[in-house]
Amino acid sequence: MELLEVGHKVLLVDSHTIGQKASWAGGGILSPLKPWQYGGWHNNFTQNALIKHQWLYEKLSQAGLTYEILNEGMLYLNEPNTSDFKNWYIENYAQSHPHAQNATRLSHLQASTLLQDRGVVNPQLKFQENNSHIWLPNVSSVRNPQLLQALRDYVLRHHNSKVMENTRPQLVFGLDKTCGNSKKIIGVELTSSTSRRQFIPIQRAIITAGAWSSSFLNGLNMPRVKPIKGQMLLYRLPQAQRPRIIIMWQDKYIIPRADGHLLVGSSVEDVGFDDQTTMQAQAVLHQFAQSLLPQCNYETLVRSWAGLRPATVNTNGLPIVGSVPKVIGLWVNTGHYRNGIVHAPAAASRLAQMIEQPQKNTLTQDNYESMPC
């Protein structure tokens, strides 16, 4: 979408159906789960992404493409009031919300204060009265399957785009004799689900294959991307029982949907490309939900699923957004781990800018810079 906006012709190829892997499987919280645990680059990136999310919603709405986005706020239960949190809040949250009260009172509360002053939590919610809790009222969530469908429809309608699903791509390289015999992208060989093959010449390729990205980058001296499985449960609850806010405890969360569904997630499993659900993980998530809202009826389990998050190896959590060293015309946008939906609009915008201005071809660290002629 970003490339189409600046006049490029785009061929979008997916070996399955667009938007049906990790992007579909996530919870859609438009915030890192615990943003104070990240570095400054991540906070700046997230702030830019939230601005772009607003632009994206307006742009798609103007095209008649809508999706659910809820501004419910997020409650972190039993979260210690660390110096990392205080510093992050003052630098990134309080300054961006000048109407808010002082950082200590607004963000770090005892349960009784939260219930009495704000009235945002179900009376059934179970937590320890004497513990401290973090309340961030401006955290939103998006119904990511709906967002992905809107994006897909937008691209399908555009006169400068072509979409090929159920098609396996294989990059084809050549040599650029004007740049010291450097490798360059010259085309892509496509194999359809019926084994029909065709070659299409291209000037640039962008790898956005999530946990599968490294299969396109073998031998190119790039950080490795590996899958980390996350399992989810989806319940339907009576409206009176459904919480009105996102609630997180440790590394798990519950997310309300407008239609009465409740999303419970998620596991973190380093098990390779196994995307099957397990009874063990489902039992852990079910017990987690019951421990927070024990009076709710969890008998109506709508479905469960698993997704494979793309995690970079040995990059201190940095995603890979930029050009591939010593390969002319090859770019990458992957490795966002648990922040794919959060980062998506900012990462796409940044990459489009890099392609338009090749001298700005790295997200943050020197080892991601390319070596242009």
C-alpha positions as CSV (number, residue, x, y, z in Angstrom):
1,M,0.0,0.0,0.0
2,E,2.8,2.4,0.9
3,L,4.6,1.6,-2.4
4,L,1.5,2.1,-4.4
5,E,1.0,5.5,-2.7
6,V,4.3,6.7,-4.2
7,G,3.7,5.4,-7.7
8,H,5.4,2.0,-7.8
9,K,3.9,-1.0,-9.6
10,V,3.6,-3.9,-7.1
11,L,3.3,-7.7,-7.5
12,L,2.3,-9.3,-4.2
13,V,3.0,-13.0,-4.0
14,D,1.9,-15.4,-1.3
15,S,2.5,-19.1,-1.1
16,H,-0.9,-19.4,0.7
17,T,-3.6,-16.8,1.1
18,I,-2.6,-13.3,2.1
19,G,-2.8,-12.5,5.8
20,Q,-3.5,-16.0,7.1
21,K,-0.4,-16.7,9.1
22,A,1.1,-14.8,12.1
23,S,-0.6,-11.5,11.2
24,W,-4.0,-13.1,11.4
25,A,-3.2,-15.2,14.5
26,G,-2.1,-12.3,16.8
27,G,-4.2,-10.5,19.4
28,G,-4.0,-7.1,17.7
29,I,-3.0,-5.0,20.7
30,L,-1.7,-1.7,19.4
31,S,1.1,-1.5,22.0
32,P,4.1,-3.6,22.9
33,L,3.0,-5.9,25.7
34,K,5.4,-4.2,28.2
35,P,6.9,-1.2,26.3
36,W,9.1,-0.1,29.2
37,Q,11.2,-3.3,28.7
38,Y,12.5,-2.1,25.3
39,G,15.0,0.4,24.2
40,G,14.6,4.0,22.9
41,W,14.5,3.0,19.2
42,H,11.5,0.8,19.9
43,N,9.6,3.5,21.7
44,N,10.1,6.0,18.9
45,F,9.2,3.3,16.3
46,T,6.0,2.5,18.2
47,Q,5.0,6.2,18.5
48,N,5.4,6.6,14.7
49,A,3.4,3.4,14.1
50,L,0.5,4.7,16.2
51,I,0.3,7.8,14.1
52,K,0.4,5.8,11.0
53,H,-2.3,3.5,12.3
54,Q,-4.6,6.5,12.5
55,W,-3.7,7.5,8.9
56,L,-4.3,3.9,7.8
57,Y,-7.7,3.7,9.4
58,E,-8.8,7.0,7.8
59,K,-7.4,6.0,4.4
60,L,-9.1,2.7,4.3
61,S,-12.4,4.1,5.6
62,Q,-12.4,6.6,2.8
63,A,-12.2,3.7,0.4
64,G,-15.2,2.1,2.1
65,L,-13.0,-0.5,3.9
66,T,-13.6,-0.7,7.6
67,Y,-12.4,-2.8,10.5
68,E,-12.9,-3.0,14.2
69,I,-10.6,-0.9,16.4
70,L,-11.4,-0.5,20.1
71,N,-9.9,2.2,22.5
72,E,-10.5,0.3,25.7
73,G,-7.2,0.8,27.6
74,M,-5.0,-1.8,29.1
75,L,-4.6,-3.0,32.7
76,Y,-1.4,-4.7,33.9
77,L,-2.2,-6.7,37.0
78,N,0.4,-7.1,39.8
79,E,3.0,-5.2,37.9
80,P,5.9,-3.9,40.0
81,N,6.6,-0.1,39.9
82,T,10.1,-0.4,38.5
83,S,12.4,2.5,37.6
84,D,12.3,1.3,33.9
85,F,8.5,1.8,34.0
86,K,8.7,5.2,35.6
87,N,11.3,6.4,33.1
88,W,9.4,5.1,30.1
89,Y,6.1,6.6,31.3
90,I,7.6,10.0,31.9
91,E,9.5,10.1,28.6
92,N,6.9,8.4,26.3
93,Y,3.5,8.5,27.8
94,A,3.0,11.5,30.1
95,Q,4.5,13.9,27.6
96,S,2.2,12.6,24.8
97,H,-0.9,12.9,27.0
98,P,-0.6,16.3,28.7
99,H,-4.3,16.1,29.8
100,A,-3.4,13.2,32.1
101,Q,-2.8,13.4,35.8
102,N,0.7,13.0,37.2
103,A,2.4,9.8,36.2
104,T,2.3,8.1,39.6
105,R,-1.4,8.5,40.2
106,L,-2.6,7.9,36.7
107,S,-0.5,4.8,35.9
108,H,0.2,3.0,39.1
109,L,-2.8,2.2,41.2
110,Q,-4.1,-0.1,43.9
111,A,-7.1,-2.2,42.9
112,S,-9.5,-0.4,45.1
113,T,-8.5,3.0,43.5
114,L,-9.0,1.6,40.1
115,L,-12.5,0.2,40.8
116,Q,-13.6,3.3,42.7
117,D,-12.3,6.1,40.6
118,R,-12.5,4.6,37.1
119,G,-15.2,1.9,37.0
120,V,-13.6,0.2,34.1
121,V,-13.1,-3.3,35.4
122,N,-15.7,-6.1,36.0
123,P,-16.6,-6.5,39.6
124,Q,-15.8,-10.2,39.2
125,L,-12.1,-9.5,38.3
126,K,-9.9,-11.2,40.8
127,F,-6.7,-9.5,41.9
128,Q,-4.8,-8.8,45.0
129,E,-6.0,-5.6,46.7
130,N,-2.6,-4.7,48.1
131,N,-0.6,-5.1,44.9
132,S,0.1,-2.3,42.5
133,H,-1.3,-2.3,39.0
134,I,-0.5,-0.3,35.8
135,W,-3.4,1.3,34.0
136,L,-2.8,2.8,30.5
137,P,-6.1,4.2,29.2
138,N,-5.0,5.0,25.7
139,V,-4.0,1.5,24.5
140,S,-6.2,0.2,21.7
141,S,-6.7,-3.1,19.9
142,V,-7.5,-3.9,16.3
143,R,-9.4,-6.9,14.9
144,N,-6.5,-8.0,12.8
145,P,-8.3,-10.4,10.5
146,Q,-10.6,-7.5,9.5
147,L,-7.6,-5.2,9.0
148,L,-5.9,-7.7,6.8
149,Q,-9.0,-8.2,4.7
150,A,-9.3,-4.4,4.3
151,L,-5.7,-4.1,3.2
152,R,-6.0,-7.0,0.8
153,D,-9.1,-5.5,-0.8
154,Y,-7.4,-2.1,-1.1
155,V,-4.4,-3.7,-2.9
156,L,-6.7,-5.8,-5.2
157,R,-8.6,-2.8,-6.3
158,H,-5.5,-0.7,-7.1
159,H,-4.7,-0.3,-10.8
160,N,-0.9,-0.6,-10.2
161,S,-1.0,-3.9,-8.3
162,K,-1.3,-7.6,-9.0
163,V,-1.9,-10.2,-6.4
164,M,-0.9,-13.9,-6.8
165,E,-1.9,-16.2,-4.0
166,N,-1.1,-20.0,-3.6
167,T,2.0,-19.3,-5.6
168,R,5.5,-20.2,-4.6
169,P,8.2,-17.5,-5.4
170,Q,11.9,-18.2,-6.1
171,L,14.1,-15.1,-6.5
172,V,16.5,-15.0,-9.5
173,F,19.8,-13.2,-9.3
174,G,22.2,-11.9,-11.8
175,L,25.4,-9.8,-11.8
176,D,25.8,-6.1,-12.1
177,K,29.1,-5.5,-14.0
178,T,28.8,-1.8,-13.3
179,C,29.1,-2.3,-9.6
180,G,32.0,-4.7,-9.2
181,N,30.0,-7.8,-10.3
182,S,27.6,-7.4,-7.3
183,K,24.6,-9.6,-7.1
184,K,21.3,-8.0,-8.2
185,I,17.7,-9.1,-8.4
186,I,16.7,-9.7,-12.0
187,G,13.4,-11.5,-11.6
188,V,11.2,-14.0,-9.8
189,E,10.2,-17.5,-10.9
190,L,6.6,-18.3,-9.8
191,T,5.1,-21.8,-9.4
192,S,1.4,-22.0,-9.0
193,S,-0.6,-24.6,-7.0
194,T,-1.1,-26.4,-10.3
195,S,2.7,-26.5,-10.9
196,R,2.5,-23.9,-13.7
197,R,5.7,-21.9,-13.9
198,Q,6.4,-18.4,-15.1
199,F,9.3,-15.9,-14.9
200,I,8.6,-12.2,-14.3
201,P,11.5,-9.7,-14.6
202,I,11.6,-7.3,-11.6
203,Q,13.8,-4.5,-10.4
204,R,13.3,-5.0,-6.7
205,A,12.1,-7.6,-4.3
206,I,11.0,-7.3,-0.7
207,I,11.0,-10.3,1.6
208,T,8.1,-10.1,4.0
209,A,7.7,-13.8,4.7
210,G,7.6,-13.6,8.5
211,A,9.1,-16.7,10.2
212,W,9.8,-18.1,6.8
213,S,12.0,-15.1,5.7
214,S,15.3,-16.8,6.2
215,S,14.5,-19.4,3.5
216,F,14.9,-16.5,1.0
217,L,18.1,-15.2,2.6
218,N,20.3,-18.2,2.9
219,G,24.0,-17.4,2.2
220,L,23.3,-13.6,2.2
221,N,24.9,-12.8,5.6
222,M,21.7,-11.7,7.2
223,P,20.4,-12.3,10.7
224,R,18.4,-15.5,11.1
225,V,14.7,-15.4,11.7
226,K,13.1,-18.2,13.5
227,P,9.5,-19.1,14.4
228,I,8.1,-18.8,18.0
229,K,4.7,-20.4,18.4
230,G,1.9,-18.7,20.1
231,Q,-1.4,-20.4,20.9
232,M,-4.7,-18.6,21.4
233,L,-8.3,-19.3,22.7
234,L,-11.5,-17.6,21.6
235,Y,-14.6,-17.6,23.8
236,R,-18.0,-16.1,23.5
237,L,-19.2,-14.6,26.8
238,P,-22.5,-12.9,27.8
239,Q,-22.2,-9.2,27.5
240,A,-22.5,-8.7,31.3
241,Q,-19.5,-10.9,31.9
242,R,-17.2,-9.6,29.1
243,P,-14.5,-7.3,30.4
244,R,-14.4,-3.9,28.8
245,I,-10.6,-3.5,28.8
246,I,-7.5,-5.4,27.9
247,I,-6.0,-7.2,30.9
248,M,-2.5,-8.5,31.1
249,W,-0.8,-10.6,33.8
250,Q,2.9,-11.6,33.3
251,D,3.1,-12.6,29.7
252,K,-0.6,-13.5,29.1
253,Y,-3.6,-11.3,28.2
254,I,-7.3,-11.2,27.6
255,I,-8.8,-9.0,24.9
256,P,-12.5,-8.1,24.5
257,R,-14.1,-7.9,21.1
258,A,-17.1,-5.7,20.3
259,D,-19.3,-8.7,19.4
260,G,-19.0,-10.5,22.7
261,H,-16.0,-12.6,22.0
262,L,-13.0,-12.8,24.3
263,L,-9.5,-13.6,23.1
264,V,-7.1,-15.3,25.5
265,G,-3.4,-15.6,24.8
266,S,-0.8,-16.6,24.4
267,S,1.9,-19.2,24.7
268,V,5.6,-18.6,23.8
269,E,7.0,-21.9,22.4
270,D,10.3,-22.4,20.6
271,V,9.3,-25.6,18.7
272,G,10.3,-24.8,15.1
273,F,7.6,-24.7,12.4
274,D,5.0,-26.7,14.4
275,D,1.8,-24.7,14.3
276,Q,-0.5,-27.3,15.8
277,T,-2.4,-26.5,19.0
278,T,-1.8,-28.6,22.1
279,M,-4.1,-29.6,25.0
280,Q,-1.4,-28.6,27.5
281,A,-1.1,-25.0,26.2
282,Q,-4.9,-24.7,25.9
283,A,-5.3,-25.8,29.5
284,V,-2.8,-23.2,30.7
285,L,-4.6,-20.4,28.9
286,H,-8.0,-21.6,30.1
287,Q,-6.8,-21.7,33.7
288,F,-5.3,-18.2,33.3
289,A,-8.7,-16.8,32.1
290,Q,-10.5,-18.5,35.0
291,S,-8.1,-17.2,37.5
292,L,-8.8,-13.6,36.4
293,L,-12.6,-13.9,35.9
294,P,-13.6,-17.0,37.8
295,Q,-17.4,-16.2,37.6
296,C,-17.5,-16.1,33.8
297,N,-18.9,-19.0,31.8
298,Y,-16.0,-20.4,29.7
299,E,-18.0,-23.3,28.3
300,T,-18.4,-21.7,24.9
301,L,-15.0,-22.1,23.3
302,V,-15.4,-20.9,19.8
303,R,-12.0,-22.0,18.5
304,S,-8.3,-22.3,19.2
305,W,-5.3,-21.7,16.9
306,A,-1.6,-21.2,16.8
307,G,0.6,-18.7,14.9
308,L,4.3,-18.6,14.3
309,R,5.9,-15.3,15.2
310,P,9.1,-14.2,13.4
311,A,11.9,-13.7,15.9
312,T,15.3,-12.5,14.9
313,V,18.4,-14.3,16.4
314,N,21.2,-12.3,18.0
315,T,19.9,-8.8,17.2
316,N,18.8,-7.7,20.7
317,G,15.2,-7.8,19.6
318,L,15.7,-5.6,16.5
319,P,13.5,-6.4,13.5
320,I,15.1,-6.5,10.0
321,V,13.9,-3.5,8.0
322,G,16.1,-2.4,5.1
323,S,18.3,-3.5,2.2
324,V,20.3,-6.7,2.0
325,P,24.1,-6.0,1.9
326,K,25.8,-6.6,-1.4
327,V,22.6,-7.5,-3.2
328,I,21.2,-4.7,-5.4
329,G,17.4,-4.5,-5.3
330,L,16.8,-6.9,-2.4
331,W,15.0,-5.6,0.7
332,V,13.6,-7.1,3.9
333,N,10.8,-6.3,6.4
334,T,10.5,-9.1,9.0
335,G,11.5,-10.1,12.5
336,H,9.0,-8.0,14.5
337,Y,8.2,-11.0,16.8
338,R,5.3,-10.0,19.1
339,N,4.9,-6.5,17.6
340,G,4.0,-7.2,14.0
341,I,0.6,-5.5,14.0
342,V,1.9,-2.7,16.2
343,H,4.9,-2.0,13.9
344,A,3.3,-2.7,10.5
345,P,2.4,0.8,9.3
346,A,5.6,2.4,10.5
347,A,7.8,-0.4,9.1
348,A,6.1,-0.2,5.7
349,S,6.4,3.6,5.6
350,R,10.1,3.4,6.6
351,L,10.9,0.8,4.0
352,A,9.1,2.8,1.3
353,Q,11.2,5.8,2.3
354,M,14.4,3.8,2.1
355,I,13.6,2.5,-1.4
356,E,12.9,6.1,-2.5
357,Q,16.1,7.3,-0.8
358,P,18.6,4.5,-0.9
359,Q,21.2,6.4,1.2
360,K,18.8,5.9,4.2
361,N,18.7,2.2,4.0
362,T,18.8,1.0,7.6
363,L,16.4,1.0,10.5
364,T,18.9,1.5,13.3
365,Q,22.1,-0.4,13.6
366,D,25.2,-0.5,11.4
367,N,25.1,-4.2,10.7
368,Y,21.8,-3.6,8.8
369,E,23.3,-1.1,6.4
370,S,23.8,-2.1,2.8
371,M,26.8,-1.4,0.7
372,P,25.7,0.7,-2.3
373,C,28.0,1.4,-5.2
